[in-house]
Amino acid sequence: MEDDEKTKPRLEIGHVLFVDIVGYSKLLTDEQSEALQELNQIVRNTEAVREAEAAGQLIILPTGDGMALVFTGSVEGPAECALEVSQALRAQPSLPVRMGIHSGPVRYVMDANARENISGVGINVARRVMDCGDAGHILVSKRFADDLAQHRRWHRYLHELGDVEVKHGVVVSLVNLYAETIGNPAPPACVAGVRRTEPAATTRKGLSPVVRAIFIIGALLLVLAIVSVIFAPAIMRSVDKNRATSAPQPSATASPSLSDAIQNMVKQRITDELQKGFSGKSNAPTPRVAPTPRSQPTPPPPP
């Protein structure tokens, strides 16, 4: 029973800080060794690492191009370490480094060398968070940021970025940790690129062709109405101007006298009345004359 308890993996919550060198694979072999040695020295000289190691609350795992630091004590441990590393790297800009932090379940296991090692979802997610960053970034998961926000001093460092889809379709919520001289305030490329996701509730289906046509017609009518309102005064002024120029100019001859005007009106009225009379007669029905009755023969006298 005791042997089973010793071999059974221990499971607990770990606060994982992932660190790697950006562009490590492009370096020459000698440059890779020098860069790793320089990074190891910077990390191990931080106060957060020294205190956690002294308390037996830290495991450091090499990852080839960097390392993973699993803090099992205070949630502030990896954040403190990241700040110290970022400050130290300001004096060494030739070493581009990015960092990612997440809190999650980890388990202690025995590796192939019969030494205690650590693995688990917490480490995997921390790696995915770090992979979203560019040189200088300190990205943390929303879960870790919520725990860190319980301490007031960290509020000014936390800046939410939103949800990002990472490897295997996993979606993580990212928070950028930075201040005036700490971290990288610029949004990482993965957030500004196509991998950024939106909540499912905001996903909209495309409009049908009929609805789209109605919207287009409505928009055109609205534009036409606006144009009409804007240019109507100018159009009316142009029309009035054209009418004024096309109107006949008054004759230079003297206008007819008042008596002549009256005579013309009387003549016209008489002419109209005559025309009406003639037209009335021509349209009147011709009277029918009753036929003359024929004389009846006189009957003969009676005998």
LINDA-V158563 format. One record per residue. RES is the residue in three letters. SS is DSSP state (@ for helix, = for strand, . for the rest). Layout:
# LINDA-V158563
RES	SS
RES	SS
This chain:
# LINDA-V158563
MET	.
GLU	@
ASP	@
ASP	@
GLU	@
LYS	@
THR	@
LYS	.
PRO	.
ARG	=
LEU	=
GLU	=
ILE	=
GLY	=
HIS	=
VAL	=
LEU	=
PHE	=
VAL	=
ASP	=
ILE	=
VAL	.
GLY	.
TYR	@
SER	@
LYS	@
LEU	.
LEU	.
THR	@
ASP	@
GLU	@
GLN	@
SER	@
GLU	@
ALA	@
LEU	@
GLN	@
GLU	@
LEU	@
ASN	@
GLN	@
ILE	@
VAL	@
ARG	@
ASN	.
THR	.
GLU	@
ALA	@
VAL	@
ARG	@
GLU	@
ALA	@
GLU	@
ALA	@
ALA	.
GLY	.
GLN	.
LEU	=
ILE	=
ILE	=
LEU	=
PRO	=
THR	.
GLY	.
ASP	.
GLY	=
MET	=
ALA	=
LEU	=
VAL	=
PHE	=
THR	.
GLY	.
SER	.
VAL	.
GLU	@
GLY	@
PRO	@
ALA	@
GLU	@
CYS	@
ALA	@
LEU	@
GLU	@
VAL	@
SER	@
GLN	@
ALA	@
LEU	@
ARG	.
ALA	.
GLN	.
PRO	.
SER	.
LEU	.
PRO	.
VAL	=
ARG	=
MET	=
GLY	=
ILE	=
HIS	=
SER	=
GLY	=
PRO	=
VAL	=
ARG	=
TYR	=
VAL	=
MET	=
ASP	.
ALA	.
ASN	.
ALA	.
ARG	.
GLU	=
ASN	=
ILE	=
SER	=
GLY	.
VAL	@
GLY	@
ILE	@
ASN	@
VAL	@
ALA	@
ARG	@
ARG	@
VAL	@
MET	@
ASP	@
CYS	.
GLY	.
ASP	.
ALA	.
GLY	.
HIS	.
ILE	=
LEU	=
VAL	=
SER	=
LYS	@
ARG	@
PHE	@
ALA	@
ASP	@
ASP	@
LEU	@
ALA	.
GLN	.
HIS	.
ARG	@
ARG	@
TRP	@
HIS	@
ARG	@
TYR	@
LEU	=
HIS	=
GLU	=
LEU	=
GLY	=
ASP	=
VAL	=
GLU	=
VAL	.
LYS	@
HIS	@
GLY	@
VAL	.
VAL	=
VAL	=
SER	=
LEU	=
VAL	=
ASN	=
LEU	=
TYR	.
ALA	.
GLU	.
THR	.
ILE	.
GLY	.
ASN	.
PRO	.
ALA	.
PRO	.
PRO	.
ALA	@
CYS	@
VAL	@
ALA	@
GLY	.
VAL	.
ARG	.
ARG	=
THR	.
GLU	.
PRO	.
ALA	@
ALA	@
THR	@
THR	.
ARG	.
LYS	.
GLY	.
LEU	.
SER	.
PRO	@
VAL	@
VAL	@
ARG	@
ALA	@
ILE	@
PHE	@
ILE	@
ILE	@
GLY	@
ALA	@
LEU	@
LEU	@
LEU	@
VAL	@
LEU	@
ALA	@
ILE	@
VAL	@
SER	@
VAL	@
ILE	@
PHE	@
ALA	@
PRO	@
ALA	@
ILE	@
MET	@
ARG	@
SER	@
VAL	@
ASP	@
LYS	@
ASN	@
ARG	@
ALA	@
THR	@
SER	@
ALA	.
PRO	.
GLN	.
PRO	.
SER	.
ALA	.
THR	.
ALA	.
SER	.
PRO	.
SER	.
LEU	@
SER	@
ASP	@
ALA	@
ILE	@
GLN	@
ASN	@
MET	@
VAL	@
LYS	@
GLN	@
ARG	@
ILE	@
THR	@
ASP	@
GLU	@
LEU	@
GLN	@
LYS	@
GLY	@
PHE	@
SER	@
GLY	@
LYS	@
SER	@
ASN	@
ALA	.
PRO	.
THR	.
PRO	.
ARG	.
VAL	.
ALA	.
PRO	.
THR	.
PRO	.
ARG	.
SER	.
GLN	.
PRO	.
THR	.
PRO	.
PRO	.
PRO	.
PRO	.
PRO	.
